[in-house]
Amino acid sequence: MGKKSQVRKLPKTECCVSSSKCGRCPLRMLKEGTLPTGYTVKKRKLVRVDGKKVTKKKLAKAA
């Protein structure tokens, strides 16, 4: 039997503006410090610090 690996939750690319804030909300992850390095949130959207486009493939690699 092998070890179970912890899978990190990926943030959504945009905040859904729910009052309860879902677990993958980029605003919540930014506040908790669980957002992948190199990413931040501007105007409720997930953006990269270096200004490049956010893609799910690159986001999965960063996490």
N, CA and C atoms as an extended XYZ file, in Angstrom:
189
Properties=species:S:1:pos:R:3:atomname:S:1:resname:S:1:resid:I:1 pbc="F F F"
N         0.832       -1.178        0.000 N   MET     1
C         0.000        0.000        0.000 CA  MET     1
C         0.881        1.247        0.000 C   MET     1
N         0.551        2.186       -0.840 N   GLY     2
C         1.342        3.409       -0.953 CA  GLY     2
C         0.748        4.552       -0.158 C   GLY     2
N         1.515        5.609       -0.081 N   LYS     3
C         1.042        6.808        0.610 CA  LYS     3
C         0.062        7.558       -0.276 C   LYS     3
N        -0.904        8.204        0.355 N   LYS     4
C        -1.822        9.051       -0.408 CA  LYS     4
C        -1.182       10.426       -0.546 C   LYS     4
N        -1.159       10.933       -1.766 N   SER     5
C        -0.586       12.256       -1.976 CA  SER     5
C        -1.672       13.305       -1.793 C   SER     5
N        -1.317       14.429       -1.206 N   GLN     6
C        -2.260       15.518       -1.007 CA  GLN     6
C        -2.408       16.279       -2.320 C   GLN     6
N        -3.610       16.381       -2.824 N   VAL     7
C        -3.877       17.129       -4.037 CA  VAL     7
C        -4.311       18.527       -3.625 C   VAL     7
N        -3.565       19.529       -4.119 N   ARG     8
C        -3.903       20.908       -3.790 CA  ARG     8
C        -5.066       21.362       -4.644 C   ARG     8
N        -5.968       22.102       -4.025 N   LYS     9
C        -7.091       22.646       -4.776 CA  LYS     9
C        -6.598       23.783       -5.651 C   LYS     9
N        -7.024       23.786       -6.899 N   LEU    10
C        -6.678       24.871       -7.806 CA  LEU    10
C        -7.721       25.978       -7.672 C   LEU    10
N        -7.286       27.219       -7.703 N   PRO    11
C        -8.265       28.300       -7.614 CA  PRO    11
C        -9.041       28.454       -8.913 C   PRO    11
N       -10.235       28.999       -8.797 N   LYS    12
C       -11.015       29.322       -9.992 CA  LYS    12
C       -10.344       30.504      -10.669 C   LYS    12
N       -10.628       30.721      -11.941 N   THR    13
C       -10.014       31.847      -12.645 CA  THR    13
C       -10.740       33.152      -12.345 C   THR    13
N       -11.972       33.054      -11.838 N   GLU    14
C       -12.727       34.253      -11.503 CA  GLU    14
C       -13.597       33.970      -10.289 C   GLU    14
N       -13.744       34.957       -9.415 N   CYS    15
C       -14.568       34.822       -8.220 CA  CYS    15
C       -16.038       34.753       -8.624 C   CYS    15
N       -16.789       33.840       -8.014 N   CYS    16
C       -18.207       33.684       -8.362 CA  CYS    16
C       -19.105       34.616       -7.545 C   CYS    16
N       -18.543       35.408       -6.651 N   VAL    17
C       -19.237       36.409       -5.850 CA  VAL    17
C       -20.354       35.800       -4.999 C   VAL    17
N       -20.169       34.566       -4.521 N   SER    18
C       -21.156       33.991       -3.615 CA  SER    18
C       -20.903       34.552       -2.222 C   SER    18
N       -21.959       34.718       -1.458 N   SER    19
C       -21.821       35.333       -0.138 CA  SER    19
C       -21.040       34.443        0.825 C   SER    19
N       -21.097       33.118        0.625 N   SER    20
C       -20.401       32.207        1.535 CA  SER    20
C       -18.952       31.944        1.126 C   SER    20
N       -18.527       32.364       -0.071 N   LYS    21
C       -17.164       32.169       -0.605 CA  LYS    21
C       -16.816       30.674       -0.656 C   LYS    21
N       -16.820       30.118       -1.840 N   CYS    22
C       -16.506       28.705       -2.018 CA  CYS    22
C       -15.042       28.419       -1.655 C   CYS    22
N       -14.696       27.161       -1.517 N   GLY    23
C       -13.353       26.772       -1.115 CA  GLY    23
C       -12.276       27.062       -2.141 C   GLY    23
N       -12.654       27.194       -3.421 N   ARG    24
C       -11.686       27.454       -4.488 CA  ARG    24
C       -11.646       28.916       -4.896 C   ARG    24
N       -12.318       29.785       -4.157 N   CYS    25
C       -12.386       31.206       -4.493 CA  CYS    25
C       -10.983       31.817       -4.453 C   CYS    25
N       -10.548       32.516       -5.515 N   PRO    26
C        -9.210       33.097       -5.512 CA  PRO    26
C        -9.030       34.152       -4.422 C   PRO    26
N       -10.097       34.867       -4.062 N   LEU    27
C        -9.993       35.865       -2.991 CA  LEU    27
C        -9.713       35.194       -1.648 C   LEU    27
N       -10.429       34.108       -1.376 N   ARG    28
C       -10.231       33.372       -0.120 CA  ARG    28
C        -8.831       32.764       -0.076 C   ARG    28
N        -8.402       32.179       -1.199 N   MET    29
C        -7.081       31.550       -1.233 CA  MET    29
C        -5.970       32.582       -1.068 C   MET    29
N        -6.160       33.777       -1.615 N   LEU    30
C        -5.185       34.854       -1.451 CA  LEU    30
C        -5.090       35.260        0.015 C   LEU    30
N        -6.231       35.385        0.665 N   LYS    31
C        -6.273       35.787        2.068 CA  LYS    31
C        -5.626       34.727        2.965 C   LYS    31
N        -5.902       33.446        2.665 N   GLU    32
C        -5.345       32.344        3.459 CA  GLU    32
C        -3.882       32.071        3.139 C   GLU    32
N        -3.410       32.562        1.998 N   GLY    33
C        -2.026       32.316        1.601 CA  GLY    33
C        -1.833       30.995        0.883 C   GLY    33
N        -2.901       30.405        0.367 N   THR    34
C        -2.794       29.117       -0.320 CA  THR    34
C        -2.790       29.258       -1.837 C   THR    34
N        -2.767       30.480       -2.328 N   LEU    35
C        -2.698       30.723       -3.770 CA  LEU    35
C        -1.299       30.323       -4.260 C   LEU    35
N        -1.186       29.652       -5.422 N   PRO    36
C         0.137       29.253       -5.919 CA  PRO    36
C         1.050       30.468       -6.114 C   PRO    36
N         2.342       30.270       -5.965 N   THR    37
C         3.283       31.373       -6.123 CA  THR    37
C         3.246       31.882       -7.552 C   THR    37
N         3.375       33.185       -7.705 N   GLY    38
C         3.358       33.792       -9.023 CA  GLY    38
C         1.977       34.242       -9.460 C   GLY    38
N         0.972       34.038       -8.616 N   TYR    39
C        -0.394       34.424       -8.946 CA  TYR    39
C        -0.936       35.394       -7.911 C   TYR    39
N        -1.835       36.285       -8.349 N   THR    40
C        -2.502       37.226       -7.463 CA  THR    40
C        -3.909       37.459       -8.005 C   THR    40
N        -4.686       38.284       -7.298 N   VAL    41
C        -6.062       38.559       -7.705 CA  VAL    41
C        -6.227       40.053       -7.916 C   VAL    41
N        -6.774       40.406       -9.077 N   LYS    42
C        -7.075       41.802       -9.386 CA  LYS    42
C        -8.480       41.860       -9.953 C   LYS    42
N        -9.305       42.733       -9.405 N   LYS    43
C       -10.701       42.898       -9.845 CA  LYS    43
C       -11.440       41.571       -9.880 C   LYS    43
N       -11.277       40.776       -8.816 N   ARG    44
C       -11.925       39.467       -8.633 CA  ARG    44
C       -11.527       38.428       -9.675 C   ARG    44
N       -10.442       38.658      -10.419 N   LYS    45
C        -9.958       37.692      -11.408 CA  LYS    45
C        -8.549       37.262      -11.040 C   LYS    45
N        -8.244       36.001      -11.295 N   LEU    46
C        -6.924       35.457      -11.049 CA  LEU    46
C        -5.987       35.921      -12.151 C   LEU    46
N        -4.858       36.515      -11.790 N   VAL    47
C        -3.880       36.981      -12.771 CA  VAL    47
C        -2.493       36.532      -12.344 C   VAL    47
N        -1.581       36.495      -13.321 N   ARG    48
C        -0.200       36.173      -13.002 CA  ARG    48
C         0.544       37.452      -12.678 C   ARG    48
N         1.509       37.354      -11.797 N   VAL    49
C         2.280       38.520      -11.376 CA  VAL    49
C         3.088       39.090      -12.537 C   VAL    49
N         3.606       38.209      -13.408 N   ASP    50
C         4.434       38.675      -14.521 CA  ASP    50
C         3.620       39.203      -15.706 C   ASP    50
N         2.286       39.148      -15.639 N   GLY    51
C         1.442       39.729      -16.674 CA  GLY    51
C         1.054       38.783      -17.796 C   GLY    51
N         1.524       37.540      -17.773 N   LYS    52
C         1.168       36.586      -18.822 CA  LYS    52
C        -0.242       36.062      -18.593 C   LYS    52
N        -0.802       35.376      -19.600 N   LYS    53
C        -2.155       34.836      -19.488 CA  LYS    53
C        -2.200       33.675      -18.505 C   LYS    53
N        -3.322       33.556      -17.826 N   VAL    54
C        -3.545       32.442      -16.905 CA  VAL    54
C        -4.177       31.309      -17.689 C   VAL    54
N        -3.514       30.151      -17.709 N   THR    55
C        -4.077       28.973      -18.338 CA  THR    55
C        -4.177       27.868      -17.294 C   THR    55
N        -5.159       27.002      -17.449 N   LYS    56
C        -5.351       25.930      -16.469 CA  LYS    56
C        -4.165       24.980      -16.436 C   LYS    56
N        -3.515       24.794      -17.586 N   LYS    57
C        -2.355       23.887      -17.661 CA  LYS    57
C        -1.193       24.455      -16.826 C   LYS    57
N        -0.912       25.753      -16.992 N   LYS    58
C         0.174       26.370      -16.237 CA  LYS    58
C        -0.169       26.490      -14.765 C   LYS    58
N        -1.451       26.682      -14.472 N   LEU    59
C        -1.910       26.778      -13.100 CA  LEU    59
C        -1.736       25.449      -12.381 C   LEU    59
N        -2.045       24.361      -13.058 N   ALA    60
C        -1.871       23.037      -12.484 CA  ALA    60
C        -0.412       22.729      -12.222 C   ALA    60
N         0.475       23.195      -13.110 N   LYS    61
C         1.915       23.006      -12.916 CA  LYS    61
C         2.427       23.792      -11.705 C   LYS    61
N         1.920       25.013      -11.529 N   ALA    62
C         2.366       25.867      -10.430 CA  ALA    62
C         1.930       25.313       -9.088 C   ALA    62
N         0.781       24.657       -9.057 N   ALA    63
C         0.275       24.109       -7.807 CA  ALA    63
C         0.927       22.785       -7.548 C   ALA    63
